[in-house]
Amino acid sequence: MINEIKVLTTIKFLLYLVLLGVFRSSMSDTAVIDIVVTMVIYYLFNSYFIERDIDKLLVIAFVNIINFIIIINSLPITTGIIIYTLMFLYQVLSNQFLKKHLIQEKSILIIGETEKKPGALKLIEESGDYKGIYHFLKDDITLFDEEIFIDFIKDRKVQEILVLDKKLKPQVVTNILNLKVKGIKIYNYYEFFEYIRGQLHLEELDEKKLLFDHGFGVYHNQFQKQLKRTIDIILAISVAIVVAPIVVIAILIVKVESKGPILFKQDRVGEGNQIFKMIKFRSMKLHDEDAHSKYAGKKDSRITNFGKIMRKTRIDELPQLWNVIKGEMSFVGPRAEWVKLANEYKKNISFFPLRHTVRPGLTGWAQVNYPYGASEDDMKKKLMYDLYYVKHQTAGLDLVILLKTACVVLLGKGQ
Protein backbone atom coordinates (compact mmCIF):
# COMPACT_ATOMS: atom_id res chain seq x y z
CA MET A 1 0.00 0.00 0.00
CA ILE A 2 2.84 2.41 0.84
CA ASN A 3 4.28 2.18 -2.69
CA GLU A 4 0.89 2.96 -4.24
CA ILE A 5 0.47 5.93 -1.90
CA LYS A 6 3.88 7.25 -2.93
CA VAL A 7 2.87 6.90 -6.57
CA LEU A 8 -0.26 8.98 -5.98
CA THR A 9 1.63 11.70 -4.11
CA THR A 10 4.36 11.76 -6.76
CA ILE A 11 1.73 12.18 -9.49
CA LYS A 12 0.20 15.05 -7.54
CA PHE A 13 3.64 16.62 -7.07
CA LEU A 14 4.36 16.34 -10.80
CA LEU A 15 0.91 17.71 -11.68
CA TYR A 16 1.61 20.82 -9.65
CA LEU A 17 5.02 21.21 -11.29
CA VAL A 18 3.50 20.88 -14.78
CA LEU A 19 0.92 23.53 -13.94
CA LEU A 20 3.70 25.76 -12.67
CA GLY A 21 5.69 25.21 -15.85
CA VAL A 22 2.75 26.07 -18.10
CA PHE A 23 1.84 29.25 -16.25
CA ARG A 24 5.30 30.23 -14.96
CA SER A 25 5.47 33.39 -17.05
CA SER A 26 2.37 34.76 -15.34
CA MET A 27 3.68 34.23 -11.81
CA SER A 28 6.05 36.16 -9.59
CA ASP A 29 9.17 34.42 -8.26
CA THR A 30 7.74 34.61 -4.75
CA ALA A 31 4.54 32.85 -5.83
CA VAL A 32 6.52 30.06 -7.51
CA ILE A 33 8.65 29.51 -4.40
CA ASP A 34 5.60 29.56 -2.14
CA ILE A 35 3.76 26.98 -4.23
CA VAL A 36 6.80 24.67 -4.39
CA VAL A 37 7.21 24.94 -0.61
CA THR A 38 3.52 24.14 -0.18
CA MET A 39 3.85 21.06 -2.37
CA VAL A 40 6.85 19.83 -0.37
CA ILE A 41 4.92 20.31 2.88
CA TYR A 42 2.02 18.33 1.44
CA TYR A 43 4.37 15.58 0.27
CA LEU A 44 6.01 15.29 3.70
CA PHE A 45 2.72 15.46 5.61
CA ASN A 46 0.51 13.77 3.06
CA SER A 47 -3.08 13.06 4.04
CA TYR A 48 -2.78 9.51 2.64
CA PHE A 49 -0.61 8.59 5.61
CA ILE A 50 -2.85 10.21 8.24
CA GLU A 51 -5.34 7.89 9.93
CA ARG A 52 -7.45 10.32 11.98
CA ASP A 53 -10.00 12.16 9.84
CA ILE A 54 -9.62 15.32 11.92
CA ASP A 55 -5.85 15.52 11.35
CA LYS A 56 -6.32 14.69 7.67
CA LEU A 57 -8.90 17.45 7.27
CA LEU A 58 -6.57 19.99 8.89
CA VAL A 59 -3.74 19.18 6.48
CA ILE A 60 -6.02 19.30 3.44
CA ALA A 61 -7.67 22.55 4.56
CA PHE A 62 -4.30 24.16 5.34
CA VAL A 63 -2.77 23.26 1.98
CA ASN A 64 -5.85 24.23 -0.02
CA ILE A 65 -6.15 27.61 1.66
CA ILE A 66 -2.50 28.38 0.95
CA ASN A 67 -2.74 27.14 -2.64
CA PHE A 68 -5.88 29.15 -3.27
CA ILE A 69 -4.49 32.40 -1.83
CA ILE A 70 -1.18 32.11 -3.68
CA ILE A 71 -2.65 31.11 -7.04
CA ILE A 72 -5.48 33.64 -7.06
CA ASN A 73 -3.09 36.44 -6.12
CA SER A 74 -0.37 35.54 -8.63
CA LEU A 75 -2.43 34.80 -11.74
CA PRO A 76 -5.30 36.31 -13.68
CA ILE A 77 -8.50 35.32 -11.85
CA THR A 78 -9.77 32.92 -14.54
CA THR A 79 -6.45 31.13 -14.96
CA GLY A 80 -6.00 30.95 -11.19
CA ILE A 81 -9.39 29.36 -10.65
CA ILE A 82 -8.72 26.81 -13.43
CA ILE A 83 -5.38 25.77 -11.88
CA TYR A 84 -6.79 25.59 -8.37
CA THR A 85 -9.78 23.54 -9.58
CA LEU A 86 -7.49 21.03 -11.34
CA MET A 87 -5.33 20.68 -8.22
CA PHE A 88 -8.38 20.26 -5.99
CA LEU A 89 -10.09 17.75 -8.29
CA TYR A 90 -6.99 15.57 -8.42
CA GLN A 91 -6.78 15.69 -4.64
CA VAL A 92 -10.41 14.58 -4.25
CA LEU A 93 -10.23 11.86 -6.92
CA SER A 94 -6.93 10.40 -5.66
CA ASN A 95 -8.25 10.29 -2.10
CA GLN A 96 -11.41 8.53 -3.26
CA PHE A 97 -9.37 6.05 -5.32
CA LEU A 98 -7.18 5.31 -2.31
CA LYS A 99 -10.18 4.85 -0.04
CA LYS A 100 -11.98 2.44 -2.39
CA HIS A 101 -9.10 0.41 -3.81
CA LEU A 102 -5.89 0.70 -1.83
CA ILE A 103 -6.62 0.95 1.88
CA GLN A 104 -6.48 -2.48 3.46
CA GLU A 105 -8.99 -3.29 6.16
CA LYS A 106 -7.50 -3.74 9.59
CA SER A 107 -7.38 -6.84 11.76
CA ILE A 108 -7.91 -6.78 15.50
CA LEU A 109 -7.02 -9.17 18.33
CA ILE A 110 -9.25 -9.48 21.40
CA ILE A 111 -7.59 -10.70 24.59
CA GLY A 112 -9.78 -11.98 27.42
CA GLU A 113 -13.27 -13.35 27.90
CA THR A 114 -15.49 -10.99 29.92
CA GLU A 115 -19.04 -9.64 29.89
CA LYS A 116 -17.72 -6.82 27.68
CA LYS A 117 -17.01 -9.12 24.74
CA PRO A 118 -20.50 -8.92 23.12
CA GLY A 119 -20.33 -5.13 23.30
CA ALA A 120 -16.82 -5.17 21.83
CA LEU A 121 -17.90 -7.37 18.92
CA LYS A 122 -20.82 -5.03 18.27
CA LEU A 123 -18.47 -2.04 18.15
CA ILE A 124 -16.16 -3.88 15.74
CA GLU A 125 -19.12 -4.70 13.50
CA GLU A 126 -20.35 -1.08 13.62
CA SER A 127 -17.02 0.31 12.49
CA GLY A 128 -16.79 -1.90 9.38
CA ASP A 129 -13.00 -1.39 9.34
CA TYR A 130 -11.86 -4.84 10.43
CA LYS A 131 -11.49 -7.75 8.00
CA GLY A 132 -10.04 -10.10 10.60
CA ILE A 133 -11.12 -10.64 14.22
CA TYR A 134 -8.97 -12.91 16.38
CA HIS A 135 -9.43 -13.91 19.99
CA PHE A 136 -7.16 -15.24 22.76
CA LEU A 137 -8.07 -16.19 26.30
CA LYS A 138 -5.87 -14.44 28.86
CA ASP A 139 -3.93 -17.67 29.53
CA ASP A 140 -3.41 -18.67 25.89
CA ILE A 141 0.12 -20.08 25.52
CA THR A 142 0.80 -17.87 22.45
CA LEU A 143 0.65 -14.74 24.62
CA PHE A 144 3.52 -15.98 26.83
CA ASP A 145 6.01 -16.62 24.02
CA GLU A 146 7.09 -13.23 22.66
CA GLU A 147 8.52 -14.57 19.39
CA ILE A 148 5.46 -16.67 18.57
CA PHE A 149 3.17 -13.81 19.61
CA ILE A 150 4.96 -11.32 17.33
CA ASP A 151 4.87 -13.77 14.42
CA PHE A 152 1.12 -14.22 14.96
CA ILE A 153 0.59 -10.44 14.83
CA LYS A 154 2.70 -10.08 11.66
CA ASP A 155 1.20 -13.06 9.82
CA ARG A 156 -2.37 -11.88 10.40
CA LYS A 157 -1.55 -8.19 9.96
CA VAL A 158 -3.07 -7.29 13.31
CA GLN A 159 -2.90 -3.52 13.83
CA GLU A 160 -4.93 -3.19 17.02
CA ILE A 161 -5.31 -5.18 20.23
CA LEU A 162 -8.35 -4.88 22.50
CA VAL A 163 -7.60 -6.06 26.05
CA LEU A 164 -10.81 -6.97 27.87
CA ASP A 165 -9.35 -8.82 30.85
CA LYS A 166 -7.59 -6.63 33.42
CA LYS A 167 -5.91 -9.55 35.25
CA LEU A 168 -3.12 -10.46 32.84
CA LYS A 169 0.08 -12.22 33.88
CA PRO A 170 3.23 -10.01 33.99
CA GLN A 171 4.85 -11.78 31.02
CA VAL A 172 1.75 -11.22 28.88
CA VAL A 173 1.70 -7.53 29.84
CA THR A 174 5.38 -7.24 28.89
CA ASN A 175 4.80 -8.87 25.51
CA ILE A 176 1.83 -6.61 24.75
CA LEU A 177 3.87 -3.56 25.78
CA ASN A 178 6.65 -4.59 23.41
CA LEU A 179 4.09 -4.67 20.61
CA LYS A 180 2.83 -1.24 21.61
CA VAL A 181 6.28 0.29 21.20
CA LYS A 182 6.43 -1.34 17.74
CA GLY A 183 3.35 0.60 16.66
CA ILE A 184 0.45 -1.74 17.52
CA LYS A 185 -2.47 0.16 19.06
CA ILE A 186 -3.63 -1.16 22.42
CA TYR A 187 -7.10 -0.41 23.81
CA ASN A 188 -9.16 -1.34 26.83
CA TYR A 189 -12.93 -1.52 26.38
CA TYR A 190 -13.52 2.03 27.65
CA GLU A 191 -10.98 3.50 25.20
CA PHE A 192 -12.17 1.35 22.29
CA PHE A 193 -15.78 2.48 22.80
CA GLU A 194 -14.59 6.08 22.77
CA TYR A 195 -12.48 5.53 19.65
CA ILE A 196 -15.25 3.86 17.62
CA ARG A 197 -18.29 5.82 18.78
CA GLY A 198 -16.84 9.28 19.40
CA GLN A 199 -18.48 9.20 22.84
CA LEU A 200 -17.50 8.71 26.45
CA HIS A 201 -19.12 5.65 28.03
CA LEU A 202 -21.17 6.98 30.96
CA GLU A 203 -21.59 3.56 32.57
CA GLU A 204 -17.83 2.99 32.50
CA LEU A 205 -17.03 6.51 33.65
CA ASP A 206 -16.03 7.37 37.21
CA GLU A 207 -14.19 10.21 38.93
CA LYS A 208 -10.93 8.26 39.13
CA LYS A 209 -10.90 7.71 35.36
CA LEU A 210 -11.60 11.38 34.78
CA LEU A 211 -8.84 12.34 37.19
CA PHE A 212 -6.13 10.36 35.41
CA ASP A 213 -7.50 10.17 31.87
CA HIS A 214 -5.67 11.89 29.04
CA GLY A 215 -7.25 14.79 27.17
CA PHE A 216 -9.27 17.67 28.62
CA GLY A 217 -6.64 20.09 27.32
CA VAL A 218 -9.42 22.66 26.92
CA TYR A 219 -9.13 23.31 30.67
CA HIS A 220 -5.50 24.43 30.71
CA ASN A 221 -4.37 25.10 27.12
CA GLN A 222 -4.39 28.90 27.02
CA PHE A 223 -3.30 29.01 23.38
CA GLN A 224 -6.28 26.89 22.30
CA LYS A 225 -8.61 29.06 24.38
CA GLN A 226 -7.33 32.30 22.85
CA LEU A 227 -7.36 30.81 19.35
CA LYS A 228 -10.94 29.62 19.79
CA ARG A 229 -12.06 33.00 21.13
CA THR A 230 -10.32 34.87 18.30
CA ILE A 231 -11.90 32.63 15.67
CA ASP A 232 -15.31 33.04 17.33
CA ILE A 233 -15.14 36.85 17.13
CA ILE A 234 -13.87 36.92 13.54
CA LEU A 235 -16.44 34.36 12.38
CA ALA A 236 -19.33 35.98 14.24
CA ILE A 237 -18.66 39.43 12.77
CA SER A 238 -18.05 38.03 9.27
CA VAL A 239 -21.20 35.89 9.30
CA ALA A 240 -23.26 38.75 10.74
CA ILE A 241 -22.26 40.99 7.81
CA VAL A 242 -23.04 38.30 5.22
CA VAL A 243 -26.45 37.33 6.68
CA ALA A 244 -27.61 40.90 7.42
CA PRO A 245 -30.19 40.85 4.56
CA ILE A 246 -31.59 37.51 5.83
CA VAL A 247 -31.85 38.95 9.34
CA VAL A 248 -33.84 41.94 8.07
CA ILE A 249 -36.24 39.68 6.13
CA ALA A 250 -36.64 37.37 9.14
CA ILE A 251 -37.46 40.32 11.41
CA LEU A 252 -40.22 41.47 9.07
CA ILE A 253 -41.78 38.00 8.62
CA VAL A 254 -41.71 37.15 12.34
CA LYS A 255 -43.34 40.50 13.16
CA VAL A 256 -46.10 40.09 10.56
CA GLU A 257 -46.84 36.37 11.01
CA SER A 258 -47.84 36.29 14.69
CA LYS A 259 -48.26 38.53 17.69
CA GLY A 260 -45.41 38.89 20.13
CA PRO A 261 -41.78 40.03 20.30
CA ILE A 262 -39.40 39.38 17.39
CA LEU A 263 -36.77 37.88 19.65
CA PHE A 264 -37.15 34.97 22.03
CA LYS A 265 -35.03 35.32 25.17
CA GLN A 266 -34.48 32.55 27.69
CA ASP A 267 -32.18 31.89 30.64
CA ARG A 268 -29.58 29.30 29.66
CA VAL A 269 -26.64 27.75 31.51
CA GLY A 270 -23.28 28.90 30.26
CA GLU A 271 -19.63 28.27 31.06
CA GLY A 272 -19.02 27.75 34.78
CA ASN A 273 -22.79 27.42 35.39
CA GLN A 274 -23.21 31.15 34.74
CA ILE A 275 -26.73 32.08 33.62
CA PHE A 276 -27.11 34.23 30.51
CA LYS A 277 -29.92 35.37 28.24
CA MET A 278 -29.78 33.43 24.99
CA ILE A 279 -31.55 35.14 22.10
CA LYS A 280 -33.19 33.63 19.03
CA PHE A 281 -35.80 34.66 16.52
CA ARG A 282 -39.15 33.66 17.92
CA SER A 283 -40.33 30.55 16.05
CA MET A 284 -43.37 29.79 18.23
CA LYS A 285 -46.67 31.43 18.99
CA LEU A 286 -46.97 32.96 22.42
CA HIS A 287 -47.95 30.31 24.98
CA ASP A 288 -47.87 29.44 28.65
CA GLU A 289 -44.62 27.49 29.24
CA ASP A 290 -46.06 25.71 32.29
CA ALA A 291 -49.04 24.41 30.30
CA HIS A 292 -46.96 22.72 27.59
CA SER A 293 -44.14 20.21 27.29
CA LYS A 294 -40.61 21.41 28.01
CA TYR A 295 -39.60 19.90 24.67
CA ALA A 296 -40.63 21.14 21.25
CA GLY A 297 -41.40 18.34 18.78
CA LYS A 298 -41.04 18.61 15.02
CA LYS A 299 -44.82 18.77 14.56
CA ASP A 300 -45.45 20.97 17.59
CA SER A 301 -48.58 23.08 16.96
CA ARG A 302 -46.93 26.04 18.69
CA ILE A 303 -44.36 26.42 15.90
CA THR A 304 -45.29 29.01 13.27
CA ASN A 305 -45.06 28.31 9.54
CA PHE A 306 -41.99 30.51 9.14
CA GLY A 307 -40.71 29.06 12.40
CA LYS A 308 -40.54 25.61 10.78
CA ILE A 309 -38.41 27.04 7.98
CA MET A 310 -36.18 28.89 10.42
CA ARG A 311 -35.60 25.78 12.52
CA LYS A 312 -34.65 23.67 9.51
CA THR A 313 -32.23 26.27 8.17
CA ARG A 314 -31.05 27.49 11.61
CA ILE A 315 -32.09 31.05 10.74
CA ASP A 316 -33.73 31.32 14.17
CA GLU A 317 -30.27 31.02 15.75
CA LEU A 318 -28.68 33.94 13.90
CA PRO A 319 -29.27 36.40 16.80
CA GLN A 320 -27.01 34.15 18.89
CA LEU A 321 -24.10 35.67 16.98
CA TRP A 322 -24.48 38.49 19.52
CA ASN A 323 -24.10 35.96 22.34
CA VAL A 324 -20.91 34.75 20.66
CA ILE A 325 -19.50 38.27 20.30
CA LYS A 326 -20.24 38.96 23.97
CA GLY A 327 -18.37 35.82 24.97
CA GLU A 328 -21.38 34.01 26.42
CA MET A 329 -21.33 31.38 23.68
CA SER A 330 -18.94 29.93 21.13
CA PHE A 331 -19.53 28.72 17.57
CA VAL A 332 -18.82 25.17 18.72
CA GLY A 333 -19.64 23.62 22.08
CA PRO A 334 -22.35 21.74 23.99
CA ARG A 335 -25.90 23.00 23.47
CA ALA A 336 -26.86 25.84 25.82
CA GLU A 337 -29.41 24.15 28.07
CA TRP A 338 -32.51 25.79 29.51
CA VAL A 339 -32.04 26.42 33.25
CA LYS A 340 -35.15 24.45 34.28
CA LEU A 341 -34.09 21.37 32.32
CA ALA A 342 -30.45 21.68 33.39
CA ASN A 343 -31.45 21.60 37.06
CA GLU A 344 -33.44 18.39 36.49
CA TYR A 345 -30.64 16.73 34.53
CA LYS A 346 -28.10 17.68 37.19
CA LYS A 347 -30.06 15.66 39.76
CA ASN A 348 -30.63 12.59 37.60
CA ILE A 349 -27.64 12.27 35.24
CA SER A 350 -24.11 11.61 36.46
CA PHE A 351 -21.42 14.02 35.28
CA PHE A 352 -23.96 16.30 33.59
CA PRO A 353 -22.36 19.48 35.09
CA LEU A 354 -19.09 18.67 33.25
CA ARG A 355 -20.64 19.92 30.00
CA HIS A 356 -20.87 23.38 31.59
CA THR A 357 -17.12 23.64 32.07
CA VAL A 358 -16.81 25.04 28.53
CA ARG A 359 -18.77 27.67 26.61
CA PRO A 360 -21.98 26.40 24.98
CA GLY A 361 -22.05 26.54 21.21
CA LEU A 362 -24.29 27.36 18.26
CA THR A 363 -23.47 23.83 17.12
CA GLY A 364 -21.60 20.92 18.67
CA TRP A 365 -20.41 17.32 18.50
CA ALA A 366 -23.69 16.05 19.99
CA GLN A 367 -25.82 18.15 17.64
CA VAL A 368 -24.18 16.79 14.48
CA ASN A 369 -24.14 13.17 15.67
CA TYR A 370 -27.48 12.76 17.42
CA PRO A 371 -30.98 13.87 16.36
CA TYR A 372 -33.00 16.39 18.32
CA GLY A 373 -33.72 14.90 21.76
CA ALA A 374 -36.99 15.18 23.65
CA SER A 375 -36.38 13.15 26.79
CA GLU A 376 -33.96 12.59 29.65
CA ASP A 377 -32.76 9.41 27.96
CA ASP A 378 -31.88 11.42 24.85
CA MET A 379 -29.94 13.84 27.01
CA LYS A 380 -27.88 10.97 28.47
CA LYS A 381 -26.93 9.87 24.96
CA LYS A 382 -26.10 13.41 23.90
CA LEU A 383 -24.05 13.90 27.07
CA MET A 384 -21.77 11.06 25.95
CA TYR A 385 -20.95 13.13 22.85
CA ASP A 386 -20.65 16.37 24.83
CA LEU A 387 -18.12 14.86 27.23
CA TYR A 388 -16.14 13.46 24.29
CA TYR A 389 -15.99 17.00 22.92
CA VAL A 390 -14.87 18.44 26.26
CA LYS A 391 -12.14 15.80 26.42
CA HIS A 392 -10.89 16.15 22.84
CA GLN A 393 -11.66 19.78 21.94
CA THR A 394 -9.19 21.18 19.41
CA ALA A 395 -9.35 23.56 16.46
CA GLY A 396 -9.38 20.48 14.21
CA LEU A 397 -12.43 18.96 15.89
CA ASP A 398 -14.19 22.33 15.77
CA LEU A 399 -13.54 22.50 12.03
CA VAL A 400 -15.01 19.03 11.52
CA ILE A 401 -18.13 20.01 13.50
CA LEU A 402 -18.59 23.23 11.50
CA LEU A 403 -18.34 21.33 8.20
CA LYS A 404 -20.79 18.68 9.42
CA THR A 405 -23.15 21.46 10.53
CA ALA A 406 -22.97 23.05 7.09
CA CYS A 407 -23.97 19.70 5.55
CA VAL A 408 -26.87 19.35 8.00
CA VAL A 409 -28.16 22.85 7.20
CA LEU A 410 -27.77 22.44 3.43
CA LEU A 411 -29.65 19.13 3.54
CA GLY A 412 -32.43 20.69 5.60
CA LYS A 413 -32.02 18.38 8.59
CA GLY A 414 -31.65 21.07 11.22
CA GLN A 415 -34.02 21.46 14.18
N, C-alpha and C positions, 0 to 999 in steps of 0.2 A: 504493500500500500504506500509506503514512504516514497518509493521510486516514482509511482504514478502521481503522487502529490507534487513531487519536485518537477515533474514534467509540466503539470498544470501551472505552477508558479513561474516556471521558466518561460512558458508560452506567454503568460501575462506580462512578464518583464519585457520580452521581445516585442510584444504588441505595443507597449508604451513607447519603447525606443523607436519603433517604426513610425508611430504617430508623431513623435518628436522630430524625426528626420524629415518627414513630409512637410511639417509646418514650422520647421526651425527658423526660417527666414522671417516669420511673423512674430517670433518671440524674443524677449530680452534675454541677455545672458543669465541674469538673476533667476528668471522664470525657469529656464532650462535646468539650472543647477538645483533649484528647489524641487522640481518634478523628479529629477533623478534621485535626489536624496529621499523623497517620499517613496519612490519605488523600492529603494534599498531597504527602507524601514519596513515596508510591507512584505518584502521577501524574507527578512530576518524574523519578523513577528507575524508570519502568515496565518490567516484565520483557519486554514486547513488543519493546522496542528493544534488548534485551541479546542478543548473539549467543552468548556462551559459556555453556553450560549450568550451569557451576559458579557464575558470577556471578549468573545468573538464579535459581538455587536459593537463594543467599544472600539476595537481595532478598525473594523469596517467603517464605522461612522467617522472616526478620526481621519482616516486616509481619504475618504470621499469628500469630507469638508475641505481638507487641504487641497486636494486635486481640483475641486470645483472653484475655489477661490483663486488659485494660481492660474488655471486655464482661462477662466472668464476675464481675468484682469490682464492677461498677456496676449490675448487673441481677439480678433473681431468677434462680436457676440455670437453670430451664427456658427462660425467655425468652432468656437470654444464649446458651444453646446453640443455640436456634432461629436467632437473628440471625447468630451466627458460622457456622452451617452454611450459611445462605443466601449469605453473603458468600463462603465458601470454594467452594461449588458454582459460583457465577457465575465465580469466578476460574478454576476447572478447565475449565469448559465454554467460556469465552471463549478460553482458551489453546489448547484442542483445535480450536476453530473456526478460529483464526488459523493453526494449524499445517497443517490440512488444506486450507483454502480461500484463504488470503490470502498466505502466504509464497511469494515467487517463487523458483524455483530459480536458483542462481547460474551464471554463465558464467566460464570460466577460459581464459587464454591461455598457451600453452607457447612459450617462446622457446629455440631451440637443438635440435640433433639429436645426441644422445649415446647411449651404451649404457644410460643411465638412463631413456630414454623409455618402454620397455615397462613398467618398474616404476611410472613415474609414471602411465601410463594405467590400470594395474591399481588403483592407489590411488584415482584419480578414480572408477573404476567402483565400487569398494568403498563409497565414501562415499555415492553416490546423490544428492548434493546439486547436481550440475552438469547443467544442461540443454543448455549449449553448450560445446563444446571447440574452441578455435581454436589454430592452430599457425603460427609464423613461424620461418624459419631465421634465424640470427644476423645475416646480411647482407641480410635482406629490406629493400627500399627504404622500406617503410612505417615502419620503426623509426627511420629517420634524419630523417624530416620530422615535427616535433613536432605541428604542427596536424593533419596527416592521421592521425597515430598516436592523438591524443586523440579525434578524431572516430570512429575505428574502435572505440575502447574504449567511447565513449558509445552509439554506434549498436547495438552488440552486448551492451550492459549487462554488460561484463566487470567483475567485482569483485575478481578475484585473478589474479596473474601468477606463473607458475612458470618461473624462469630455470634452464635445465639447463646451458647453455654458460657457462663462466667467462670465456672470452676474447671479451668484447664490446668494440666500438669505443667510445671516449669519448663520442661524441655519443649513442649508443644508451643508454649508462649514464645520461647526463644526462636524457634524455627519460623513462626509466623512473623515475628519482628524482623528477622533477617530478610524475609520476603518483602516486608514493608519498605525497608531501605533500598530494595532493588526496584521499587516502583509499583508494587502491587498495592492497590487500595484496600484498606481494612476498615470494616464497619461493624458496629454493634447494631442491634435492631433499631434503637432510638435514632441513631445517625442515618441509618439506611432509609427509614421512613421519611426523615427530613429531606434527604437527598432526592428521593423519588417523587414525593408529593409536594415539596415546596411548602411544608407546614411543620410546626412543632407538635409533637404528640402530647396532648394534654394529659392523658392517662399515665404516660410514662414520665411526665414532668414533675419535678419536686424542687424545693429551694436549694438543696445541695447541688443538683445538676446545674441549676441556673448560676450558682455561685462560682463553680469551677469550669463551666462550659466556655468554649471559645466563642468569638463573635461579640456582639453588643458594642462594637466600636463607636456607634452613634453616641454613646454616653460620654466618651472622653476624647474623641478625635476632633479637636478644635478646627483643624483645616477642613474636614468634611462638613462641619456645621456651618462655617463661614461660606464655603463654596455653595452649599445648598441654599443658604439664605440669599446669597448674591444672585444665584440663578433664579430663585423665586421672584425677586424684585424685578429683574430684567424681563423675565417671561411675563409676569403679571402686567407690567406697563405696556410691553409690546402687544400682548394679546388684547388688552383693553383698547388700544388704539385701533387695531384691526377690526374688532367686533363692535365698535361704537355704533355703526349704522344698525346692526342687529339689535343692540340694546335699545335704541330709540324706538324701533318698530315694536319690540316686545313691550315696552312701557305703554305705548298707545293701545295695543291689543288688550293687554291685561286690564287697563283702565276702562275700556269700552265693554269688554265681555261680561264682567260681573262686578257687583258692588264690593267695595272694600279697598284697602291700601294696595299699592303696586308691589311693595316689598313685604315679604314674610320674614319676621324676625323671631328667633327662638334661642333660648339659653342652651348652649352646648358646652360639653366638657373639653377643655383644651389641654395643652401641655402642662404637666404638673398639677392636674386637676383644677386648673383655673377656669372659671366660668366666663364665657364671652357670648356676645350676641352674634349669631351667624345669620347672614342675610341671603335671601334668595328671591327670585321673582315668585309672586304668589301663584300657585298652580291649582289651588283648591278654592271652592266657594267658602264663604265664612261659615263656621260651624262651632258647636260647643265641643271642645276637646274631650271633656269628661264623659260626653254622651256617645263617643265613637271609639273605635279601636285605636290603640296607640300606633298600629301599623297601617300603612296605606297600600292596599293591593292594586294590581294593575287595572282592575275593572272597578275601582272604587268610585261610587257615584258622586263623591265630593270633588273629584278632579274635573276641571273645566276642559272644554274641547281643545283650547290652545294649550292648556296645562299638559295634556297628553303628549302633544307635539314637543313641548319644552322638555318634558322628562325624558323622552326618547333621544333627543338631540343634546341634552344637558344645557340647553339655553337658560333654564331656570337657575342654574348655578353660576352664571356669569357675574352677578353681584358679589360673589364670594372672592372675586379678584381683589376687592377692597380689604377683605379679611386677610388675604395673603400679603398685601402691601403693608398692612398694619402689623404684621408679624404674629397674628393670632392663628393663622393656618399656613400650610405649605401646599405646593402643587401636588406633592405625593406624601401620603401618610395614611394611618388608619382613619376610618370615617369618623367625623365629629358626631358623637352620640348625644342624643337628647338627654338632659339632666335626669328626668324622671326614669327613663329606661336604664341609664347608666347606674343609678342608685340600686335598681332591682338586680341588674346583672352582677354588681359588685358583691351582693349578698349570696348569690346562687352559683356563680361561676368562678372557679379558682383562677388566680392570676389575671383576672380581667383588668385590674388597675394598671398592669404593666403596659397596656396599650396607650395609656395616657402619659407615658414618660417621654413621648415625642410629640411634635406638633401634628394635629390632624390634617388630612389632606383633601384636596378636591377629588382626587382619585387615589387608589391604593392597591396593594397586592391582593387583598381580599376582594375588592370590588371587581378586579379583572379576572379573578379565578372562581368566584362563587356568585350565583345569581342573587337577586335581591331577596333578603331574608325577612320573614315575618313571624319569627318565633324565637324563644330562648334557645332552642336547639340549633337553629340557624346561626345564632350569635356565637355559640360554642364552636361551630365549624369555621366561622369567619375569624374567630379569635386565633385559631391555629395558624391561619395565614398572617394575621396581624403580628403575632409574636415572631413568626419567621422573618417578617420584614424588619421588626425592631432589632432582631439579632444580626441580620445580614445587610442592613441598609448601607448602600454605597451609591455614588453617582451613576454607576453602571446599571444597578437594579432600578433606580429611578427612571433611567432612560427606557429600559424595557417596559416598565409600567406605563409610561407616557405613550409609547408606541402601541401597546396593547389597547390602551384607552381610546386612541385615535381610531383603531380598527373597530372597536365596539360602537363608537359614535357613528362612524361612517356606515356601519351595517344596521344602524337603528336598533341596537339591542340595549341601549341605556335605559335606566329607570331611576 
